Amino acid sequence: MMETMSDPDVVELRPDRFETFYRQHRDEVYRVLAVTLRDPDLAAESTDEAMARAFARWSSVRAGTNPKGWVYRVAYNYAIDRLRRRRREMRRPMEPPIWEPPTPRPDLTAAISRLSLDHRAVVVLRCLHDWSEADVAAALGIAPGTVKSRLSRALERLRQEVTQ
Amino acid sequence: MRLEELAMHLRDEMASVPEAPERLQEVTEMGNRRRRGRWLAAAAAVVVVTGLGVAVGNVLQPRGGIGVADQANGRLEVVPGVAVEVDESLGEIETINGRLEIWSGRQAPPAAGDLDLAGAEQLLAEGAPHISDDGLPFSDSPIIYLGEASSGSVFLHGRHASGWDRFKAIFGEQTTTDIVCVHSDLQGGCFIPNSDVTGGVFGEGELGESLVAVSIGLPSETAVVTVTTDTGEAHWQRPVSGTAWIELGDQSANRVSITALDRFGAEISTHEFTLGPVQGTTTTLGA
C-alpha cells in the first residue's frame, strides 16, 4: 500500500525561520563534518538528514539553547550510525578515510586523518569552532573530562607524527 | 603542536571541502515525511506497545488508572498506550539484533559501554526487540513507543552487537484524567489512553494541530488500516490497541472511513464515522 495523503499543514512549519537557519548554518555544519569524517558525501548526507529532523520539529529545536549544535550532534550521530552499519554489513573494521583535503601541510593533513574519529571530532570542534570543553562534550555526548583527555592525546599524537 | 597552528590548518582543510549544493526543498520534504512518519511509526509500533506492556507487567504491579510514578521507590508504572519520543540528538535506537531495555531513576554516569555504571537506575523492563519485523524502517525511526507513564524519567537503552546506546525520555504531566501528555526534551504530544471518549484532538504544540484519535475496536486480525476522509486525503497506518489516528489537516473533514486489512491485504471491515465539532481537546463521532 502506498501513502497517498498529502498534508498541506505539514509544510507550514514556519518555513521562513527554518530557511534562515538553514542558509546560515548548513554549509558550516557540512564542512566541519566533512573535515571530521574525511568523507564529504557522508557529511552532506548527514547534514541533510539532521536539517530535515530539525525542520520536522523546528519549534522545539529553535527553542533550544544551541540549534546549530543540535544539528551538528544529530548529523554526527547519524554519520556514526551509518559507519557502524557499513562496518557490520562488510564484517570488517571501519574503512579508512576516503578523502583528504588538499592543504599546504599534507603531512599534518595525513596525521589528522590517522587520528581515530573520536579524537578527530574533538580536535575539529575544539579548534575550528573554538567551543569550550563543555560545549564539545554536549555536542558529542561525552563527558567534559573525556574531551580534555582525547584532545590531549590527539595533540600529543600529532606532535609525534608531524615533522616539524 | 599548538592549538592555534592546528586551528589554522583545519581552516585550510575546511576551505578545501568541495561545494555541496543547497537542498532546502528536499530537506523540508524529508522533514515533512519524517514528521508524518512519527505518527505512522506510532501505529506500527503496536507490537512494541503490547510486548513491552507484558514485560513491564512482570516487574510492576498495575494500580489502575493512568500510570503513576512511585518516585520514592524509583519505579514507574507502565501500561500500554503512550508514545515516548526520545531525544534523537543523542542518537538513534539500534534494534537490529539487539535488545531494548527501559530504565527509570537517576541518570547514570555517561560513560556508555558499561552497564555496570548504570547503578542508580532501576531496570523496569527488558525484552528482545519487537520492532524489526514490522516491515517498516524502524531503524530509521526516532521514536520508540513504550507503555504509559506520567511524571518521571525513562531511560532507553538500545543494545546491539557493537555496543549499546542510551537515550532519555522525560514523561510530562498528566493534564486530565483522560489525556496524558508526554514530553521529551524536544517534543511533546498528548493522547487518550483506553478512554471512553471516542475521539480527541492531540493537544499540544505542533502535534496537536490536526490529529484525532479514534478508538473503534478493530478486529484482532487487523494488520493495517486505511484512513480516508471526505476531503480526499488518505493514508495507511497500523492501529495501536484498536485506536487509529486521523490527521484532519485543516480540520475541514467531516466524514472518515477506516478500512481494516489483514496481513495479506484483504479487507476485514470498514468503519465510517461523522466527525463532530472539535470542542476543546475532544471531538465526537457519529455513525
Interface residues (C-beta under 8 A of the other chain):
Chain A: M1 E3 T4 M5 S6 D7 P8 D9 V10 V11 L13 P15 F18 E19 Y22 R23 R26 D27 Y30 R31 V32 A34 V35 P40 A43 A44 T47 D48 E49 M51 A52 R53 A54 F55 A56 R57 W58 S59 S60 V61 G64 W70 R73 V74 N77 Y78 I80 D81 R84 R87 R88 P101 P102 T103 P104 R105 L108 T109 I112 V123 V124 R126 C127 L128 D130 G141 I142 A143 L155 L158 R159 V162
Chain B: M1 L3 L6 A7 H9 L10 R11 D12 E13 M14 S16 V17 P18 A20 E22 R23 L24 E26 V27 T28 M30 G31 N32 R34 R35 R36 R38 L40 E88 S89 L90 G91 E92 E94 P109 P110 A111 A112 P142 A161 S162 L186 Q187 G205 E206 E209 S210 V224 T226 E233 A234 H235 W236 E247 G249 D250 L261 G265
